[in-house]
């Protein structure tokens, strides 16, 4: 063995020592687990069904808060809205409305687009003071066109139009004839382009007819009828002034474009009223009836379309044409009609016209709809001259109702008289409304009924409370946050 050389065993011991220095011992490993940093504790999982529901609700609330920046505000407004709808005094309701509007100030645009808070804002616009309503209108005015396309905001725009048109004319000192002329120039191209499905369009036209004089109303109806019958099929060689169809990729769109506009507007109550105005006051009923060829069943099975047919069967005296276009098509589908909740109504109208067993008060109001300026003026003048006597007779009050309570302008005058003159309110209630309040709870006359609950005189309110209050409650919709 060479001098100074390492012993084999010595080399082995060095290698083993080096290995021990790199690998931790079992004791060291155990100690690091025992004395190292403590591991994070897992959150306790819900065990009971109640715990799971609570956890799910908390998670849902957390997601809504992230998704909806105004979620907490929506909840606060929903609470205020429920209080507004309760039996509160006029003063307390005014305070609640003011409080809600303050919370919404600066956020009206966002509020108007939400399915929850849009209803709150509608209620506030209905009950707020005129300065508060003006502030809402000014804030939303630049966005009205955009809001008109929104699913929920459109109802607020409709309410603003209904509430501010006549007041705006009066407040700004405008000439009504100029306003009507301008509205006519706006409405006509809308109809020509076929933009007739939207409720906002129906509201604008009806508002125009409400304030129009006889000549203007008849002129608009005369222009409406050709537009409403466009796209219809041809009957007996009668060529309708249709518009050339624009080629589309969708067969459904092609089929829809071939429908008369009259069919397409029967999706809303306002659309129904527009169709009834043309049917009742137009001079071209035959053109309207012929345009329904092949579309009668579609009308009969829809909620508003069946009411249009019921009215048509009641007032049109051209038996031959009605039989050929309407009755024959209904006869072919009698079994389907008699088992359908809407389809049976035109048949029931033939058997028992305007029966309240089959038609709701709202339906009856729609069927009786007429353009105010086109109602017989002589009869109205006679009612005005003999209003005192009419209020005191059992049969005269019915004539007064048809031409005063259910008229746009006169119903508002009667409402104001109820609010301002307790003696008049008491006489009107005892002679005309007591025990017969239900038919008055819809349409323009509903404002007359509601006036008793808004009266500053507690005696007037007490007169009508037991009968009128349930009717007003019945008309109120529900609101849910979520």
C-alpha positions, 0 to 999 in steps of 0.5 A: 500500500502506498504511503499517505494513501487513504484507507478504503474504509476511510473513504467509505466513512466520508461518503456516508458522512456527506450523505447524512449532511444532505438528507434530514433525519427522521427526527428532523422531518418529524420535528419540522412537521410538528413545530413548523407554520400551522396549516390554514384551517378549512371553512366549516361546511354547512351540515343541516338543510337550514345551514345550506339555505343560509349559505346559498342565500349569502352566496346569491346576495354576494353575486348580486352585489357584484353584478348590480352596482345599485343592488342595495339601493334597489332593496331600499327602494323596494321597501319604500315602494311597498309602503307607498302601496299600503293604506297610508295618508296622502301626506305620508305617501308624499313623504315616501315618494320624496324620500325615494326620489332623493335616493334615486337622484342622479341615477334616474337613467340606471333606475329606469332600466331595471325591472325592479326599480323601474316600477318604483320610479313609475309610482313616484312619477304618478304620485309626486308633485309637479316640480318633482315630476318636472325634475325627473322628466328633465333628467330623462329627456336626453335618454327618452329615445333610448329608454323607449327601446328598453323592456321595462323603461318603456312603461315609464316613458309611456307614463311620462307621455300620458302625464305631461302632454296636455300639461306641457302644452298649457305650461309652455303656452304652445298652440295645440294646432301646431303641436298636433300638426307636428305630431302628425308629421312624426307619426306618419313616417313611423307607420310608413316604415312599419314600426307598429309593434311597439307600445310606445308608438300606440300610446303616442297615436292614442294621445294624439287622438285624445287631444285632436279636434274632430277634423284632425282625428278623422284625418289621421284615421283616414291615413292610418287605415291604408297603413294598417291594411298593408301586406294583406292578401287580395280579396275579390280583385281588390288591390291593396296599396301594399309595399314591396317585400324586402327579401330576407333570409328568415322565412319567419320574417317573410311570413310576418311581413305579409301580415297586415299591420292591423294583426301585428299591433294586436299585442297590446291594449293600446294597439287594440284601441287603435284598431277599434278607433279605425273600425268605429270611426273610419269610413273604409270598414270594408277595406279593414275586413277584407285585410283580415282574409286568412288571419281571422283565426290568428286574431281569434286566438289572441287576447286582444285580437279576439276582442277586436273580432267581438267588436267587429261582429257587433258594429259592422252591418255588412252581413255578406262581407262579414260572413264571407271573411270572418264567419266562414273561417271561424266555422271551419275551426269551431271545435278549436275555438269553443275550447280556447279561452280567447277563441270562444269570446267572439262566439259568445259575443254573437250569443250574448253581446257585451256580457260581463260574465265573459268579459272583464270590466277592462275588456268592456272599457276597451270595447266601448273605446271611442275617440273623444272628439268623434262622440256626438257633441249634441248629446254631450251638450244636453248632458251639460245643460241638465247635469243636476237633474241627471245626477238625481235620477236613476236612469239619467246617471247612466247617460251621464256616465257614458259621456262624462265619467269615461271621457278623458277630459270630463273625468279629470274635471269630475275628479277635481270637483270631488277633491275640491268640493266635499258637498259635490263629492257626497251627492255624486256618491249617493246618487250615482256611485254607491253600490255600483262602483265596480264598473267605474274602476277601470279606464278614465272613470277610475280616476273618479273612484280614486279621487274619493280615496285621495280627498283631503276631507276624511268624511268624503273618504269614509263614504267610499272607503269600504267599496272603493278601497278593495277595487284600488288594491286589486289594480296594484301589481306586485314587486319582487327584488331579485 
